Amino acid sequence: MPRLHHMGITVSDTAGAAAFYAAATGGTVTGPLVKSGPAVEAATGRPGAEILLTFVRLDDGVFLELAEYRGVDAARIDPHNGHIGAAHPAITVPDIAQSLARLAELGHHPLSAVMTATAGPLDGFRYVYVLGPDDVRVELLQEPHPGTA
């Protein structure tokens, strides 16, 4: 059965990004692993690239893969959600307030008040966006508790 294994996010600072995503999710960090050579160059299309790969494992076994490219030009994109091709991680957390408190300690704050979805597959979920490293908008979600949806 198909399922999401990981979501890759290219970052400019591995340590800062790993701290952010671990704080947001309570996930465990593995890495960084250093990858380079012909296979990496072929897979990425970036001759000479060295990649630091760090993985944040979520409770359900899905990973966030943080990739910092070194030795090559790395143009910064504008990942604003309104731009075609932009993507954002939407992460279900057990307690949105706890996640926000941990992120505030790192200087990251929500972009709005926590809201509650009222329709569709997220009906009853509490959610909020936080601007993460490299201006990636990260959506935190908390599932509705029985009797609150």
C-alpha positions as YAML, in Angstrom:
chain: A
units: angstrom
residues:
- id: 1
  name: MET
  ca: [0.00, 0.00, 0.00]
- id: 2
  name: PRO
  ca: [1.45, 3.39, -0.93]
- id: 3
  name: ARG
  ca: [2.41, 5.69, 1.95]
- id: 4
  name: LEU
  ca: [4.63, 8.69, 2.42]
- id: 5
  name: HIS
  ca: [8.15, 7.64, 3.43]
- id: 6
  name: HIS
  ca: [9.71, 11.09, 3.68]
- id: 7
  name: MET
  ca: [9.49, 14.70, 2.61]
- id: 8
  name: GLY
  ca: [12.73, 16.32, 1.52]
- id: 9
  name: ILE
  ca: [13.48, 19.95, 2.36]
- id: 10
  name: THR
  ca: [16.61, 21.71, 1.12]
- id: 11
  name: VAL
  ca: [18.07, 23.85, 3.91]
- id: 12
  name: SER
  ca: [20.89, 26.35, 4.29]
- id: 13
  name: ASP
  ca: [21.84, 25.37, 7.85]
- id: 14
  name: THR
  ca: [21.54, 21.73, 8.88]
- id: 15
  name: ALA
  ca: [21.93, 22.27, 12.62]
- id: 16
  name: GLY
  ca: [19.34, 25.06, 12.80]
- id: 17
  name: ALA
  ca: [16.85, 23.21, 10.63]
- id: 18
  name: ALA
  ca: [17.25, 19.97, 12.60]
- id: 19
  name: ALA
  ca: [16.67, 21.85, 15.86]
- id: 20
  name: PHE
  ca: [13.53, 23.49, 14.44]
- id: 21
  name: TYR
  ca: [11.94, 20.33, 13.04]
- id: 22
  name: ALA
  ca: [12.82, 18.28, 16.13]
- id: 23
  name: ALA
  ca: [11.23, 20.97, 18.34]
- id: 24
  name: ALA
  ca: [8.14, 21.17, 16.12]
- id: 25
  name: THR
  ca: [7.56, 17.43, 16.06]
- id: 26
  name: GLY
  ca: [9.30, 15.91, 19.06]
- id: 27
  name: GLY
  ca: [10.96, 13.67, 16.47]
- id: 28
  name: THR
  ca: [14.34, 12.00, 16.72]
- id: 29
  name: VAL
  ca: [17.27, 13.24, 14.64]
- id: 30
  name: THR
  ca: [19.68, 11.04, 12.69]
- id: 31
  name: GLY
  ca: [22.68, 12.54, 10.97]
- id: 32
  name: PRO
  ca: [24.07, 14.44, 9.38]
- id: 33
  name: LEU
  ca: [25.29, 11.92, 6.86]
- id: 34
  name: VAL
  ca: [27.69, 13.20, 4.19]
- id: 35
  name: LYS
  ca: [26.92, 12.07, 0.64]
- id: 36
  name: SER
  ca: [28.92, 12.82, -2.49]
- id: 37
  name: GLY
  ca: [30.32, 11.23, -5.60]
- id: 38
  name: PRO
  ca: [29.05, 10.09, -8.99]
- id: 39
  name: ALA
  ca: [25.79, 8.57, -7.73]
- id: 40
  name: VAL
  ca: [24.85, 11.76, -5.86]
- id: 41
  name: GLU
  ca: [25.81, 13.88, -8.85]
- id: 42
  name: ALA
  ca: [23.69, 11.73, -11.17]
- id: 43
  name: ALA
  ca: [20.67, 11.70, -8.84]
- id: 44
  name: THR
  ca: [20.75, 15.45, -8.16]
- id: 45
  name: GLY
  ca: [22.08, 16.75, -11.45]
- id: 46
  name: ARG
  ca: [24.59, 18.79, -9.44]
- id: 47
  name: PRO
  ca: [28.22, 18.00, -10.40]
- id: 48
  name: GLY
  ca: [30.53, 18.40, -7.42]
- id: 49
  name: ALA
  ca: [27.75, 18.43, -4.86]
- id: 50
  name: GLU
  ca: [28.32, 17.26, -1.33]
- id: 51
  name: ILE
  ca: [25.09, 16.86, 0.61]
- id: 52
  name: LEU
  ca: [24.61, 16.76, 4.35]
- id: 53
  name: LEU
  ca: [21.51, 14.64, 4.96]
- id: 54
  name: THR
  ca: [19.77, 14.77, 8.32]
- id: 55
  name: PHE
  ca: [16.57, 12.88, 9.07]
- id: 56
  name: VAL
  ca: [13.90, 13.74, 11.62]
- id: 57
  name: ARG
  ca: [11.81, 10.65, 12.33]
- id: 58
  name: LEU
  ca: [8.20, 11.22, 13.28]
- id: 59
  name: ASP
  ca: [6.24, 8.86, 15.52]
- id: 60
  name: ASP
  ca: [4.47, 7.23, 12.56]
- id: 61
  name: GLY
  ca: [7.77, 6.35, 10.87]
- id: 62
  name: VAL
  ca: [7.64, 9.11, 8.25]
- id: 63
  name: PHE
  ca: [10.84, 11.14, 7.94]
- id: 64
  name: LEU
  ca: [11.62, 14.74, 7.19]
- id: 65
  name: GLU
  ca: [14.82, 14.70, 5.14]
- id: 66
  name: LEU
  ca: [16.87, 17.86, 5.51]
- id: 67
  name: ALA
  ca: [19.44, 18.31, 2.72]
- id: 68
  name: GLU
  ca: [22.16, 20.95, 2.81]
- id: 69
  name: TYR
  ca: [24.05, 21.20, -0.50]
- id: 70
  name: ARG
  ca: [27.71, 22.17, -0.32]
- id: 71
  name: GLY
  ca: [30.23, 22.87, -3.07]
- id: 72
  name: VAL
  ca: [27.63, 24.06, -5.58]
- id: 73
  name: ASP
  ca: [25.61, 27.21, -6.12]
- id: 74
  name: ALA
  ca: [22.36, 26.91, -4.21]
- id: 75
  name: ALA
  ca: [19.87, 29.51, -5.35]
- id: 76
  name: ARG
  ca: [17.29, 30.45, -2.76]
- id: 77
  name: ILE
  ca: [13.67, 30.13, -3.91]
- id: 78
  name: ASP
  ca: [10.67, 31.90, -2.42]
- id: 79
  name: PRO
  ca: [8.66, 29.04, -0.89]
- id: 80
  name: HIS
  ca: [5.56, 31.16, -0.22]
- id: 81
  name: ASN
  ca: [2.47, 28.91, -0.32]
- id: 82
  name: GLY
  ca: [0.87, 31.04, -3.03]
- id: 83
  name: HIS
  ca: [3.64, 30.28, -5.53]
- id: 84
  name: ILE
  ca: [3.12, 27.47, -8.01]
- id: 85
  name: GLY
  ca: [5.29, 24.50, -7.15]
- id: 86
  name: ALA
  ca: [5.69, 25.50, -3.50]
- id: 87
  name: ALA
  ca: [5.11, 22.78, -0.93]
- id: 88
  name: HIS
  ca: [4.82, 22.80, 2.82]
- id: 89
  name: PRO
  ca: [5.05, 20.08, 5.42]
- id: 90
  name: ALA
  ca: [1.82, 19.63, 7.37]
- id: 91
  name: ILE
  ca: [2.66, 17.76, 10.54]
- id: 92
  name: THR
  ca: [0.20, 16.29, 13.01]
- id: 93
  name: VAL
  ca: [1.42, 16.84, 16.56]
- id: 94
  name: PRO
  ca: [-0.13, 15.55, 19.79]
- id: 95
  name: ASP
  ca: [-0.24, 18.99, 21.46]
- id: 96
  name: ILE
  ca: [-0.02, 22.08, 19.29]
- id: 97
  name: ALA
  ca: [0.58, 24.36, 22.28]
- id: 98
  name: GLN
  ca: [3.60, 22.32, 23.38]
- id: 99
  name: SER
  ca: [5.06, 22.38, 19.88]
- id: 100
  name: LEU
  ca: [4.58, 26.15, 19.68]
- id: 101
  name: ALA
  ca: [6.22, 26.62, 23.08]
- id: 102
  name: ARG
  ca: [9.29, 24.62, 22.01]
- id: 103
  name: LEU
  ca: [9.51, 26.60, 18.76]
- id: 104
  name: ALA
  ca: [9.17, 29.92, 20.60]
- id: 105
  name: GLU
  ca: [12.28, 28.99, 22.60]
- id: 106
  name: LEU
  ca: [14.10, 28.87, 19.25]
- id: 107
  name: GLY
  ca: [12.62, 32.23, 18.15]
- id: 108
  name: HIS
  ca: [9.94, 30.85, 15.80]
- id: 109
  name: HIS
  ca: [6.40, 32.06, 16.32]
- id: 110
  name: PRO
  ca: [3.04, 31.25, 14.70]
- id: 111
  name: LEU
  ca: [1.88, 33.39, 11.80]
- id: 112
  name: SER
  ca: [-1.65, 33.64, 13.25]
- id: 113
  name: ALA
  ca: [-3.76, 32.39, 16.10]
- id: 114
  name: VAL
  ca: [-4.44, 28.66, 16.18]
- id: 115
  name: MET
  ca: [-7.57, 28.00, 14.10]
- id: 116
  name: THR
  ca: [-9.98, 25.10, 13.71]
- id: 117
  name: ALA
  ca: [-10.86, 23.69, 10.30]
- id: 118
  name: THR
  ca: [-14.59, 23.44, 9.63]
- id: 119
  name: ALA
  ca: [-14.85, 21.37, 6.46]
- id: 120
  name: GLY
  ca: [-13.24, 18.67, 4.37]
- id: 121
  name: PRO
  ca: [-10.73, 16.06, 5.52]
- id: 122
  name: LEU
  ca: [-9.36, 18.40, 8.20]
- id: 123
  name: ASP
  ca: [-12.75, 19.15, 9.78]
- id: 124
  name: GLY
  ca: [-12.21, 19.65, 13.51]
- id: 125
  name: PHE
  ca: [-8.41, 19.77, 13.31]
- id: 126
  name: ARG
  ca: [-6.70, 22.68, 15.04]
- id: 127
  name: TYR
  ca: [-3.96, 24.18, 12.84]
- id: 128
  name: VAL
  ca: [-1.45, 26.99, 12.58]
- id: 129
  name: TYR
  ca: [1.45, 27.92, 10.31]
- id: 130
  name: VAL
  ca: [4.93, 28.73, 11.57]
- id: 131
  name: LEU
  ca: [7.66, 30.27, 9.45]
- id: 132
  name: GLY
  ca: [10.55, 27.87, 9.72]
- id: 133
  name: PRO
  ca: [14.16, 27.95, 8.56]
- id: 134
  name: ASP
  ca: [14.69, 29.26, 5.03]
- id: 135
  name: ASP
  ca: [11.17, 30.75, 5.11]
- id: 136
  name: VAL
  ca: [9.47, 27.37, 4.71]
- id: 137
  name: ARG
  ca: [5.91, 27.57, 6.00]
- id: 138
  name: VAL
  ca: [5.26, 24.62, 8.28]
- id: 139
  name: GLU
  ca: [1.70, 23.70, 9.16]
- id: 140
  name: LEU
  ca: [1.13, 22.15, 12.57]
- id: 141
  name: LEU
  ca: [-2.07, 20.18, 13.03]
- id: 142
  name: GLN
  ca: [-3.71, 18.69, 16.11]
- id: 143
  name: GLU
  ca: [-6.35, 16.04, 15.64]
- id: 144
  name: PRO
  ca: [-9.74, 16.68, 17.16]
- id: 145
  name: HIS
  ca: [-10.37, 14.98, 20.44]
- id: 146
  name: PRO
  ca: [-13.48, 12.76, 20.64]
- id: 147
  name: GLY
  ca: [-16.55, 14.91, 21.14]
- id: 148
  name: THR
  ca: [-14.87, 18.16, 20.02]
- id: 149
  name: ALA
  ca: [-15.17, 17.94, 16.24]
...
